[in-house]
Amino acid sequence: MTITAWELLIYAGALAILFLTPGPVWVALTARTLAGGFHAAWPLALGVVVGDILWPFLAILGVTWVVSVFAGFMIALRWVACVIFLAMGIMIIRNASKTIATDSRLTLPGTWAGFAAGVAVILGNPKAILFYMGVLPGFFDLTALTWPDVAAIATLSAIVPLLGNLLMALFIDKARQLMTSPRALRRTNLTAGSLLIFVGLVIPFV
């Protein structure tokens, strides 16, 4: 490896700061956890890992060229994310008064769809794009990296946000369990559905 443990530690700190900066992933994770608890949130967190591994690889392999060639594909991904979150938000609002335990529709579209939503939101997340494509080259000399270096960077890029997202989902789930009244449940579901619709509407324009 050409990079040092200190460089990796500094990079991990930057990733932690990136996680602490609110963005589309935060909104999506909060909405899914409020709607379906930790069980509904962890697939999205795993989906985010895909982007957190992909973006560093693209930056290292020459992301400027990749983005210029596949610009249309990136726009398509944003519209996919838009449709997913609009559908999820509308579904939650339509079932806002129903208990989460007895109405499985509030946790739809399920594990795979939750994973796909995580992939979509991270690939369409301008914060992640700007970080990995603009800031990553400032941490390392990308032209001198070896494959072990690349693996270490990709691993950190996946683990740090994943741990943060899972801890955040657990915290929100614990708070959610305290809200047992029908009024609080309805208010929570309306908020969650509105947040998902908001993400769906904003993604195409960021």
C-alpha positions in Angstrom: 0.0 0.0 0.0 1.2 3.5 -0.8 -1.2 5.3 1.6 -0.6 5.5 5.3 -2.9 4.6 8.3 -3.0 8.3 9.1 -4.2 9.3 5.7 -7.0 6.6 6.0 -7.9 7.9 9.4 -8.2 11.5 8.1 -10.3 10.2 5.2 -12.5 8.3 7.7 -13.1 11.5 9.6 -14.1 13.2 6.4 -16.6 10.4 5.7 -18.0 10.9 9.2 -18.5 14.6 8.6 -20.1 13.7 5.2 -22.6 11.5 7.1 -23.4 14.2 9.6 -24.3 16.6 6.8 -28.1 16.1 6.2 -29.0 15.1 2.7 -31.4 12.9 0.7 -30.1 9.7 2.4 -31.0 11.1 5.8 -34.5 12.1 4.7 -35.1 8.7 3.0 -33.8 6.8 6.0 -35.8 8.8 8.5 -39.0 8.4 6.5 -38.6 4.6 6.1 -37.8 4.1 9.7 -40.8 6.2 10.9 -43.0 4.2 8.5 -41.7 0.7 9.2 -39.1 0.7 11.9 -35.5 -0.6 11.6 -36.7 -3.6 9.6 -37.8 -1.2 6.8 -34.6 0.9 7.0 -31.7 -1.5 7.0 -32.3 -2.5 3.3 -32.0 1.1 2.3 -28.8 1.5 4.3 -27.3 -1.5 2.5 -28.4 0.0 -0.9 -26.5 3.1 0.0 -23.4 1.0 0.4 -23.5 0.3 -3.4 -23.1 3.9 -4.2 -20.5 4.5 -1.4 -18.3 1.9 -3.0 -19.1 2.8 -6.6 -18.3 6.6 -6.4 -14.7 6.1 -5.1 -14.0 3.6 -7.8 -15.3 6.0 -10.4 -13.3 8.9 -9.0 -10.1 6.8 -9.0 -10.7 5.3 -12.5 -11.3 8.7 -14.1 -14.8 9.9 -13.2 -14.8 13.0 -15.3 -14.7 10.9 -18.5 -17.3 8.4 -17.1 -19.8 11.1 -16.2 -19.4 12.9 -19.5 -20.1 9.6 -21.4 -23.0 8.4 -19.2 -24.6 11.7 -18.4 -27.9 10.5 -19.8 -27.8 7.4 -17.6 -27.3 9.6 -14.5 -30.3 11.6 -15.4 -32.3 8.4 -15.8 -31.3 7.3 -12.3 -32.5 10.5 -10.8 -36.0 9.9 -12.4 -36.0 6.3 -11.1 -35.3 7.7 -7.6 -38.0 10.3 -8.1 -40.7 7.7 -9.0 -39.7 5.3 -6.1 -39.9 8.0 -3.4 -43.2 9.5 -4.8 -44.8 6.1 -4.8 -43.5 5.3 -1.3 -44.7 8.6 0.1 -48.2 8.4 -1.4 -48.6 4.9 -0.1 -47.7 5.9 3.4 -50.0 8.9 3.4 -52.9 6.9 2.1 -52.5 4.5 5.1 -51.5 7.2 7.6 -54.1 6.1 10.2 -53.5 2.4 10.1 -51.2 0.7 12.6 -47.8 -0.3 11.3 -48.0 -3.7 12.9 -51.2 -4.7 11.2 -50.8 -3.0 7.8 -47.9 -4.3 5.9 -48.5 -1.9 3.1 -46.8 0.8 5.2 -43.5 -1.0 4.8 -43.9 -1.7 1.1 -42.3 -2.0 -1.3 -40.3 -4.5 0.7 -36.7 -5.5 1.3 -35.5 -5.5 -2.3 -37.3 -2.3 -3.2 -35.9 -0.7 0.0 -32.4 -1.8 -1.2 -33.1 -0.4 -4.7 -34.3 2.9 -3.1 -31.0 3.1 -1.2 -29.0 2.6 -4.5 -31.1 5.2 -6.3 -30.9 7.9 -3.6 -27.1 7.6 -3.2 -26.5 7.6 -7.0 -28.6 10.7 -7.2 -27.2 12.4 -4.1 -25.3 15.5 -5.2 -23.5 15.6 -1.8 -22.0 12.2 -2.4 -21.2 13.0 -6.0 -19.4 16.2 -5.2 -17.5 14.6 -2.3 -16.2 11.5 -4.1 -15.6 13.2 -7.4 -14.3 16.5 -6.2 -12.8 16.0 -2.7 -11.5 12.4 -2.9 -8.6 13.4 -5.2 -7.5 15.9 -2.5 -6.9 13.1 0.0 -4.9 10.8 -2.1 -2.7 10.8 -5.2 -5.1 8.8 -7.4 -2.5 8.2 -10.0 -0.2 6.4 -7.5 -2.8 4.2 -5.8 -2.4 0.4 -5.9 -5.3 -2.1 -5.8 -4.9 -2.6 -2.0 -5.1 1.2 -1.6 -8.3 1.2 -3.7 -9.8 -1.6 -1.7 -9.0 0.2 1.6 -10.6 3.4 0.4 -13.7 1.6 -0.9 -14.0 -0.3 2.3 -13.9 2.8 4.5 -16.3 4.6 2.1 -18.8 1.8 2.7 -18.3 1.0 6.4 -18.4 4.5 7.9 -21.7 5.7 6.3 -23.2 2.2 6.8 -22.5 2.2 10.6 -23.8 5.8 10.8 -27.0 5.0 8.9 -27.7 1.8 10.9 -27.2 3.6 14.2 -29.4 6.5 13.1 -32.1 4.0 12.0 -31.9 2.3 15.4 -32.2 5.6 17.2 -35.2 6.7 15.2 -36.9 3.3 15.6 -36.5 3.5 19.4 -38.1 6.9 19.4 -40.8 5.7 17.1 -41.8 2.9 19.4 -42.6 5.5 22.1 -45.3 6.9 20.0 -48.3 4.6 20.6 -51.3 6.9 20.3 -53.3 6.9 17.0 -52.9 10.6 16.7 -49.2 10.5 17.0 -49.1 7.5 14.6 -51.1 9.4 12.0 -48.9 12.5 12.4 -45.8 10.4 12.0 -47.0 8.6 8.9 -48.1 11.9 7.3 -44.7 13.3 8.0 -42.9 10.3 6.7 -45.0 10.2 3.5 -44.5 13.9 2.9 -40.7 13.6 3.3 -40.6 10.8 0.8 -42.7 12.8 -1.7 -40.4 15.8 -1.1 -37.3 13.7 -1.9 -39.0 12.4 -5.0 -39.8 15.9 -6.2 -36.4 17.4 -5.4 -34.1 14.7 -6.8 -34.7 15.7 -10.5 -33.6 19.3 -9.9 -30.5 18.9 -7.7 
